[in-house]
Amino acid sequence: MNSASKPPKSPESEGKPESVTLLDTIKSVSASFFGVQSSKNRERDFTKGKPIHFIIIGVVMTVLFILAVWTAVKVALHSAGM
């Protein structure tokens, strides 16, 4: 037996697809905002991710982005004396 080979998988992990974590979902949605998602991550998202998770995170991140822009405009207008 080759000593560099991987240990066998446990019976619990066999047959269960690895799910997409919250951090993976946030990273994927962030990458999609800029259009730079890798094909490996896209494939993982489509095969193992749940669409509702991506929708919820996308809506939350969109609202946060809008609030950040709104706040920046308010601060800029206030500092300009308007």
Secondary structure, 3 states (H helix, E strand, C coil): CCCCCCCCCCCCCCCCCCCCCHHHHHHHHHHHHHCCCCHHHHHHHHHHCCHHHHHHHHHHHHHHHHHHHHHHHHHHHHHCCC
